[in-house]
Every structure is written in C-alpha cells, then in structure tokens.
Amino acid sequence: MFINIKNEKNKSVVSFIDCDRIDTTNLKLIKEQLTPVISEISGSSKKDEQVLDFYNINFIDSSGLTMIINLYKKLLEHDKSLKIINVNEIVFNIFDVTKLNTFVDVSR
C-alpha cells in the first residue's frame, strides 16, 4: 500500500507511505488506490477539498504530473479543490517550472 487516507470534516488527506517518488514505476498502483478516494470526494456534499501530503515525495515525473492534472480536472468538475502540502524544494521547483502551481494550491 502506497497511500494512507485520513478523512476530516470537509476534506480528505492522502499521505504517501513507503513511497518517495511518483513516476512510471509506481503510478499504476497509486492511481488504483487514489481512484476510490477521488470518486468518494467527488460525490460527497460534505467534502470540499482533496489534500495530497507530499511529505515523503522527493521526485515526480511527467506521468505523475499528468495524474495530478487529471485529479484536478475531475475534482473541478464537481466544484471541489485540490491542495498539495509539504512539498520539498525539488518537487516545488518542478511544479513551478511546469506552472502546475498556478492552478493547484501547492505549499511547502
């Protein structure tokens, strides 16, 4: 298992466990684990926000960025937001260069 899910009052927080990167080597498993979480929050009238805690993530490649963009679009369709927290400097720079942080709330 790569993710841990913590449901809070108006949001769901996903932390990545035993996983320090999001790339082609583990993306399929991460997507399989995230899909039910995103489906749940998309259909919930009580939850407004999906939070991804990147505390353990040290690298993300283009396939991981694509996954985040797709998550963002799916949540936006249901008037939900996506926030990425605890991003290290390397990953933050990737988000900055790709301009992902212009439409997704990304914080260190």
C-alpha positions as CSV (number, residue, x, y, z in Angstrom):
1,M,0.0,0.0,0.0
2,F,1.4,3.4,-1.0
3,I,-1.2,5.7,0.5
4,N,-2.8,6.5,3.8
5,I,-6.2,8.2,3.9
6,K,-7.3,10.5,6.7
7,N,-10.9,11.8,6.4
8,E,-11.5,15.1,8.1
9,K,-14.7,17.2,8.4
10,N,-14.6,18.9,5.0
11,K,-11.6,17.2,3.3
12,S,-9.7,14.0,2.7
13,V,-5.9,13.9,3.3
14,V,-3.9,11.4,1.4
15,S,-0.3,10.7,2.6
16,F,2.2,8.7,0.6
17,I,3.7,5.8,2.7
18,D,6.7,3.7,1.7
19,C,6.9,5.8,-1.4
20,D,9.3,8.6,-2.1
21,R,8.5,9.2,-5.8
22,I,5.6,9.3,-8.2
23,D,6.7,8.0,-11.6
24,T,6.0,5.3,-14.1
25,T,7.3,2.6,-11.8
26,N,4.5,3.0,-9.2
27,L,1.9,5.2,-10.9
28,K,-0.5,2.4,-11.8
29,L,-0.7,1.3,-8.1
30,I,-1.0,4.8,-6.8
31,K,-3.8,5.5,-9.3
32,E,-5.6,2.3,-8.3
33,Q,-5.5,3.4,-4.7
34,L,-6.5,7.0,-5.3
35,T,-9.4,6.4,-7.7
36,P,-11.9,5.3,-4.9
37,V,-10.8,8.3,-2.8
38,I,-11.4,10.8,-5.6
39,S,-14.7,9.2,-6.5
40,E,-15.8,9.4,-2.9
41,I,-14.9,13.1,-2.5
42,S,-16.4,14.0,-6.0
43,G,-19.7,12.6,-4.9
44,S,-19.7,13.9,-1.4
45,S,-21.7,17.0,-0.5
46,K,-19.7,17.3,2.8
47,K,-16.2,17.3,1.5
48,D,-14.9,20.3,-0.5
49,E,-11.2,19.6,-0.8
50,Q,-8.7,16.8,-1.6
51,V,-5.3,17.2,0.0
52,L,-2.2,15.3,-1.1
53,D,0.5,15.3,1.5
54,F,3.9,15.1,-0.3
55,Y,6.0,14.9,2.9
56,N,7.7,11.7,1.7
57,I,7.8,12.6,-2.0
58,N,11.2,13.5,-3.4
59,F,10.6,13.2,-7.1
60,I,7.7,13.3,-9.6
61,D,8.0,12.7,-13.3
62,S,5.7,13.7,-16.2
63,S,3.4,10.8,-15.7
64,G,2.9,11.9,-12.1
65,L,2.2,15.4,-13.2
66,T,-0.3,14.2,-15.7
67,M,-2.0,12.2,-12.9
68,I,-2.3,15.4,-10.7
69,I,-3.7,17.4,-13.6
70,N,-6.3,14.7,-14.2
71,L,-7.2,14.6,-10.5
72,Y,-7.5,18.4,-10.5
73,K,-9.9,18.3,-13.6
74,K,-12.0,15.6,-12.1
75,L,-12.4,17.5,-8.8
76,L,-13.0,20.8,-10.6
77,E,-15.9,19.1,-12.5
78,H,-17.6,18.6,-9.1
79,D,-16.7,22.0,-7.6
80,K,-14.0,20.5,-5.4
81,S,-10.4,21.7,-4.9
82,L,-7.0,20.1,-4.8
83,K,-4.3,21.1,-2.5
84,I,-0.7,19.7,-2.3
85,I,1.1,20.2,1.0
86,N,4.6,19.6,2.5
87,V,6.3,19.8,-0.9
88,N,10.1,19.8,-0.8
89,E,12.2,22.2,-2.8
90,I,13.0,19.9,-5.7
91,V,9.3,18.9,-6.3
92,F,8.2,22.5,-5.8
93,N,10.6,23.6,-8.5
94,I,9.1,21.0,-10.8
95,F,5.7,22.4,-10.1
96,D,6.9,25.9,-10.6
97,V,8.7,25.2,-14.0
98,T,5.6,23.3,-15.3
99,K,3.3,26.1,-13.9
100,L,1.2,23.4,-12.1
101,N,1.3,25.7,-9.1
102,T,-0.6,28.4,-11.0
103,F,-3.9,26.4,-10.8
104,V,-3.3,23.9,-8.0
105,D,-2.6,25.1,-4.5
106,V,0.9,23.9,-3.7
107,S,2.7,24.7,-0.4
108,R,5.9,23.8,1.2
